[in-house]
Amino acid sequence: MSGNPAIQISVPSQLGNEKIVMSALACLARKEGIPLERIEDLKTAVSEAVTNAIEHGNASNENLRVQVKALFEAEQLQLSVVDESEKSMPTFPVERKERADHRGWGMMLIEALMDEVESRRHPDGNELQMVMYLDSVEENK
């Protein structure tokens, strides 16, 4: 790891912007030497988290924003995805209800791909905190 790189991204609540966040974090992760397999996990989890914040948290209201913060530390990547919703998000662990449209897997994917996941309610929105352990990154360099 080169220092403690951090990134902050703010995007309007418009579907497609999750790809911008996903790409930026993947670029930084590659620069930091994160193994490709973990980068793919990161991309999927972040994309799902931002999509949920856009669709469910901010109800696709383009006037509301999704804030993403990522901090790479020696042994872990800390991520935070914050919406501006007035309603609370589900807590973890999440159980998926049967659906005919095959949707509703996002939170379960996030929980499976990240090492720690916690949702928090703040006065001005929801925050999804995620941690990915990087203890094997140095061994793979």
N, C-alpha and C positions, 0 to 999 in steps of 0.2 A: 504494500500500500504506500502511496506517496502522500504522506501527511494525513490529514483528515478531510478529504474532499467532500464538499457538500453541494447540493443543488436545490434550488427552489423554483418551482414552476407554478404559474397561475394561468388557468385556461377558462374560457367561458363554457357554460354547460351546454355544449353542442356535441352530439355524437360524432366521432371521428377525432376529437381532440385527445382521446385516450391514446391514440397512435403517436401523437407528438410526445406525450409524456413517456410512453413506453420506449420510443426510439432514443430520447435523450438519456434516460437512465441506462439503457443497454449500452450506449456509447461510453458513458462514464464507467460502467462496470467492466467493459472490455479494457479500457485504459488502465483500470486498477488491477487487471489480471485475474478477474473472476472467471472460473471455468465456464465454458460454453453451456454445459448442462444447467448450471445454476443461473446463468443469464436467461436461459429460456424459461426457467421457473419464475424468475423475477419479472420478465416481460408479461407472462400470463397473469400473474398475481396483480401486478400494477394495472394492467389493462382492465381486469375485472373490477378492481377497486375504484378506478376512475369512472368506468362505465356505470357502476352502481351509484356513485356520487352524482353523476350527471342525470341518470334516468330516475332513480328512486329518491335520492336526497333532494336534489334541486329541481325535480320534475321537468327536466329539459328546458328550464327557463334560462335563456341565453343572457339575461341580465344578472344571473347569479354565477359565481365562480367556484371552481374547484382548485384548492391549494394543495400542492404536493411538495413535501420536503424529504430529502434523502441525505443521510449522513453516513459516509463510509468510515468505519473505525477499524482498528487493527483486527478485531475478531468478529465484527458484525456489521451489517448494514441495517440502519434504522430508517424506517419509512413512515411517513404520516400523510394521510389523504383526508382532507377536510372539506366538507360541503357547507352550505349556508341554509340547510333545511330547518324547518320548524318542528319536524317530527323526528322521533328517535329511530335509530337503526337497530336491527336485531343484535342480541348479544351472542357470544360464542359459548359453547359449540352450537352450530346452526344445524337444524334438521330440515331437509328439503321435503316439501309437500309434493305429492304426486301431481303432475301437470301433463296435460295433453300436448302442450306446445314445446316441450323439451327445454324450456327456460328454467331459471332458478338454480343453476349450478354454481354461480359465481362465488358466493361466500364459502361454499364447501371446497371449491378449488383453491381459493386463497388460503383457507385453513390447512389444506393438505400440502401446499407448496411452500409455505412460510414456516419458520420454526416457532414463532410466537405471533399471536394475533389478539388484539383487544380493541373493542369498540368503546368509545366514550361519548357522552353527550355534553356539550358545552352550551352556554346561553345563546350563542349565535350559530350553532350548527353541530354536526357530528364529526368525530375524528376516528379514523381507522388507523390504529398503530400496528405496524408489522415489523418483525425482526427476522433477518436471515443471518444465520451463523456462517462465518467465513473461515473457520478454524482450519479447513483443509486447503485454503487458497494458497498459502505460502508453500505447502508441500508440492503443489502442482506447477509451480513456476520453474 
